[in-house]
Amino acid sequence: MPAGAGWDMTEFEGQVLADLSVLKSQMDQLMGIGQPGRLAQLEERVERHERNVQRMKGLLTAAGGLLTLAQLAADYFRR
């Protein structure tokens, strides 16, 4: 029943509705309303970080391979 039609909200019910309203606005902020929300932005940052980590792993692996080849060449010419 709508308020004023013989049904008054208790203080507890009013607090619950206020808390739900705050929760809804926070969810809208996290998920975004037609635009990327904070979660989408965070996902993009994590994906970008993971790409950078994979790139660094590849570079370090290549550098390790080159260092190994240089060491093998130095050992070969030392003999």
C-alpha positions as CSV (number, residue, x, y, z in Angstrom):
1,M,0.0,0.0,0.0
2,P,1.3,3.5,-0.7
3,A,2.2,5.7,2.2
4,G,-0.7,7.8,3.5
5,A,-3.2,5.1,2.7
6,G,-3.3,3.7,6.2
7,W,0.2,2.3,6.1
8,D,3.0,4.2,7.8
9,M,6.6,3.2,7.5
10,T,8.5,2.4,10.7
11,E,11.9,4.0,11.3
12,F,13.5,0.6,10.6
13,E,11.7,0.3,7.2
14,G,12.7,3.9,6.3
15,Q,16.4,3.1,7.2
16,V,16.3,-0.1,5.1
17,L,14.9,1.8,2.1
18,A,17.5,4.5,2.5
19,D,20.3,1.9,2.7
20,L,18.9,0.2,-0.4
21,S,19.0,3.5,-2.2
22,V,22.6,4.1,-1.3
23,L,23.5,0.5,-2.3
24,K,21.8,1.0,-5.7
25,S,23.7,4.2,-6.4
26,Q,27.0,2.5,-5.4
27,M,26.2,-0.5,-7.8
28,D,25.4,2.0,-10.6
29,Q,28.7,3.6,-10.0
30,L,30.6,0.3,-10.0
31,M,28.8,-1.1,-13.1
32,G,28.3,2.1,-15.0
33,I,25.2,3.5,-16.5
34,G,25.6,3.4,-20.2
35,Q,29.3,4.0,-19.9
36,P,32.2,1.9,-18.5
37,G,31.9,1.8,-14.7
38,R,34.7,1.4,-12.2
39,L,34.7,-2.4,-12.6
40,A,35.2,-2.1,-16.4
41,Q,38.0,0.3,-15.9
42,L,39.6,-2.0,-13.3
43,E,39.3,-5.0,-15.7
44,E,41.0,-2.9,-18.4
45,R,43.9,-2.0,-16.1
46,V,44.3,-5.6,-15.0
47,E,44.3,-6.8,-18.7
48,R,46.9,-4.1,-19.6
49,H,49.1,-5.1,-16.6
50,E,48.9,-8.8,-17.6
51,R,49.9,-7.9,-21.2
52,N,52.9,-5.9,-19.9
53,V,53.9,-8.8,-17.6
54,Q,53.8,-11.3,-20.5
55,R,55.8,-8.9,-22.7
56,M,58.4,-8.6,-19.9
57,K,58.6,-12.4,-19.6
58,G,59.2,-12.7,-23.3
59,L,61.9,-10.0,-23.2
60,L,63.7,-11.6,-20.2
61,T,63.5,-15.0,-21.9
62,A,65.0,-13.7,-25.1
63,A,67.7,-11.8,-23.1
64,G,68.5,-15.1,-21.2
65,G,68.8,-17.0,-24.5
66,L,71.2,-14.4,-25.9
67,L,73.2,-14.4,-22.7
68,T,73.4,-18.2,-22.9
69,L,74.6,-18.0,-26.5
70,A,77.2,-15.4,-25.6
71,Q,78.5,-17.6,-22.8
72,L,78.7,-20.6,-25.1
73,A,80.6,-18.6,-27.7
74,A,83.0,-17.3,-25.0
75,D,83.6,-20.9,-23.8
76,Y,84.1,-22.1,-27.4
77,F,86.7,-19.4,-28.2
78,R,88.4,-19.8,-24.9
79,R,89.5,-23.4,-25.7
